[in-house]
Amino acid sequence: MMKQTSGKTVRAALLSGLLGLGGLFLLSNPAASAAAQDGVKAMDTKMKSGQKPGAVPDMAVSEAEAMVRKYYQTIEMQPFNEGQASEFFSDEYTNYPKRDIAPGSSVKSSTLGLLRSLSHAFPDAKRKLLIVEALSDNRVLVYFSFEGTHSGQFFGFPATGNKVSFIGVDIFRIKDHQFIENWHVEDLSKLFEQLKAR
């Protein structure tokens, strides 16, 4: 089991805005969006203050963090390789809060479909991993920025050629070298505003 690191300030800032939120593209609810943005702003404040998460010395943690970094590299590959991306997810994978999926589908397949749509709509997407920190209970926290060009249809928005950027957080729980749970939130209100034709 991974050791809990000393990044208590990181966790306190994030979890207040994350737990009970997240689930990719479920932030159209104004109250949820506001809470998510509060959590993200708290992380911004921490980073600007110069505080850094504690060091993580043990090999198990290093391997978990390396796996997470490899995942983000994989989902940015063009063309999108669904087979390789699928290997990171357990068949029992779920995210929070749980969201509706199509009958006969699974959270894993739904997530892969969403990643495929992202890759098509933003083929030049780059995620900068600003913080990757191991937590307790085999979890890894990631705070990232996303930049890309809106080059394909995405959630009803036709391609605009607009440059977009936003920030987000993932908290993955890893079991048997695969993701089994994820708490996820992004600043989607900012993203959707940037997808409007100019």
C-alpha angles and dihedrals in degrees: 000000000000117000119244111251128220095253093113093143090055093052095044092052094047106037093054088062099032114044108086090019132073131068107144113275096003094111098094086104104098095218093049091046091052092050092048092051090050089056093048092048089053089056090049090053091051094050093048090051090062096243114146132194117256124267119269110212107174123095096232090060092046090053092049092050091047090052091053092049090049090052093058091047090052097051091051093056116115123253093032109250105211092181093059093042090050092060091069094060129074116226084241093055118141137167135211134286091023112242135203116270132187117277111270092019130106135221088250095054092042090052092049089051090052092049089051091052091049091050091051095046095043106027093167094048117149126188116201110206103220096174130014110178132166116229131187126289095037093298128141123199120211126189110190145169122223126208128175148130119263098236103150141033113289126181092335095316112119117221112285103173088236120152110235135191135176141151132241148167134228125190108192125191112206127208125173091353094304136096111259100168137018135188105200137179135166135181091254097160087065091046095051091048089056092050093065115107113259 
